[in-house]
Amino acid sequence: MADLTTSYLGLTLKSPIVVSSNPLTYDVNNIRRMEEAGAGAVVLYSLFEEQIELAEIGYSNYYEQHRDELPEALRHVAEMKEYNQGAGSYLAHLYQVKHATAMPVIASLNGYYSSGWIRYARLIEAAGADALELNIYYLATKPTITGAEVEQMYVDLVRDIKQSVRIPIAVKLNPYFSAVANISRRLVGAGARGLVLFNRFYQPDFDIENRAIVPSLDLSTPSELRLRLRWVALLAGQINADLAITGGVHSAEDVVKGLMAGASVTMMASALIHHGIDHLAAVTANLQSWLDSHAYATVGDIRGCLSHVQIGDSAALERANYLNVLRTARSKD
Ligand SMILES: Cc1cc2nc3c(=O)[nH]c(=O)nc-3n(C[C@H](O)[C@H](O)[C@H](O)COP(=O)(O)O)c2cc1C
């Protein structure tokens, strides 16, 4: 049987299939089931910036009773209550999870930079997290803010947190940078040991009858994997960090593709929400049999075999592919 053991962020994982941050991780029993089903590690649901702010200014109870008196920017936290009970509970949950499972547990901070992050990064480390994933969510809505300023904010954040904790840090990136490779290199220079490609954004929809903006959350489809494969294949070997794929990983074939691109781990959320936690066991078994039937002894045997550095020709991953695709589409007419 092929050996699935993988290294990610300096941690040893029994499998390259990792559960990414999602509401199933809210329940300790679910996390036990994920481990039994073969998960290599779990990334907990995020502790959000707004929750840290509320905890820092001591508004938690007050705010529950006086929701409308809160600044506009913090009101939506009321709707997050169902998902995540607050900063203190997050630490308690992390502590419980660590005692309930032997697999590595990665905590997640989600939002933009504030002084609270440093304190909570330290508390998260103290509560036992094996690593910390930073999901930096900053939407530069003001036309005066430049891309360079946004990137510098990301780099400063990673550097400051890295200086405050000893556990490894991964950064969950969005794909909307002008120069993904450059910001990746700068984040690694600032101390990120891993990069998680890519965050998905939940774009609100328009309700045209009621002239309202409505939140919408769609689960991913496997077609979203391609953007990740392309960037991981381009970055692997060029960036001195572990790469993780999140977005569109639904089957064992998707895991194989991610490994071939050069990912250390591939993460799943939507597929588990859709099919249930047992889906992990099926994907793990299918990965095992795919590797066995192709006579690979370890996941390392396929890792990066389709990365830019291995195939030595990035054209297939870059523009030439675009032209080829257009040509093929035209020839079908
Ligand atoms: C319902 C739901 C909740 C999520 N919550 C978080 C979160 O709290 N923090 C985070 O970093 N990502 C969160 N994600 C994003 C997932 O971790 C993952 O990156 C994304 O869904 C892409 O992976 P997938 O195609 O396997 O779903 C959430 C995703 C879903 C579907």
The ligand as a Tripos MOL2 file, in Angstrom:
@<TRIPOS>MOLECULE
LIG
   31    33     1     0     0
SMALL
NO_CHARGES

@<TRIPOS>ATOM
      1 C1        -19.7220   27.2400    4.5300 C.3       1 LIG1
      2 C2        -18.2730   27.5950    4.4140 C.ar      1 LIG1
      3 C3        -17.6450   28.2690    5.4530 C.ar      1 LIG1
      4 C4        -16.3090   28.6290    5.3470 C.ar      1 LIG1
      5 N1        -15.6960   29.2680    6.3990 N.ar      1 LIG1
      6 C5        -14.3870   29.6300    6.2800 C.ar      1 LIG1
      7 C6        -13.7190   30.2650    7.3520 C.ar      1 LIG1
      8 O1        -14.2660   30.4960    8.4310 O.2       1 LIG1
      9 N2        -12.4310   30.6200    7.1630 N.ar      1 LIG1
     10 C7        -11.7470   30.3820    6.0010 C.ar      1 LIG1
     11 O2        -10.5620   30.7150    5.8950 O.2       1 LIG1
     12 N3        -12.3590   29.7350    4.9840 N.ar      1 LIG1
     13 C8        -13.6420   29.3740    5.0910 C.ar      1 LIG1
     14 N4        -14.2630   28.7210    4.0560 N.ar      1 LIG1
     15 C9        -13.5090   28.4950    2.8180 C.3       1 LIG1
     16 C10       -12.9770   27.0720    2.7710 C.3       1 LIG1
     17 O3        -12.0360   26.8300    3.7900 O.3       1 LIG1
     18 C11       -12.2950   26.7790    1.4290 C.3       1 LIG1
     19 O4        -11.0980   27.5320    1.3160 O.3       1 LIG1
     20 C12       -13.1690   27.1000    0.2250 C.3       1 LIG1
     21 O5        -14.5020   26.7030    0.4380 O.3       1 LIG1
     22 C13       -12.6350   26.3900   -1.0320 C.3       1 LIG1
     23 O6        -12.5380   25.0050   -0.8340 O.3       1 LIG1
     24 P1        -13.6570   23.9540   -1.3300 P.3       1 LIG1
     25 O7        -13.7450   24.0500   -2.7940 O.co2     1 LIG1
     26 O8        -13.1260   22.6310   -0.8580 O.co2     1 LIG1
     27 O9        -14.9250   24.3440   -0.6560 O.co2     1 LIG1
     28 C14       -15.5900   28.3270    4.1680 C.ar      1 LIG1
     29 C15       -16.2160   27.6210    3.1430 C.ar      1 LIG1
     30 C16       -17.5450   27.2580    3.2510 C.ar      1 LIG1
     31 C17       -18.1780   26.5050    2.1110 C.3       1 LIG1
@<TRIPOS>BOND
     1     1     2 1
     2     2     3 ar
     3     2    30 ar
     4     3     4 ar
     5     4     5 ar
     6     4    28 ar
     7     5     6 ar
     8     6     7 ar
     9     6    13 1
    10     7     8 2
    11     7     9 ar
    12     9    10 ar
    13    10    11 2
    14    10    12 ar
    15    12    13 ar
    16    13    14 ar
    17    14    15 1
    18    14    28 ar
    19    15    16 1
    20    16    17 1
    21    16    18 1
    22    18    19 1
    23    18    20 1
    24    20    21 1
    25    20    22 1
    26    22    23 1
    27    23    24 1
    28    24    25 2
    29    24    26 1
    30    24    27 1
    31    28    29 ar
    32    29    30 ar
    33    30    31 1
@<TRIPOS>SUBSTRUCTURE
     1 LIG1         1 GROUP 0 **** ****
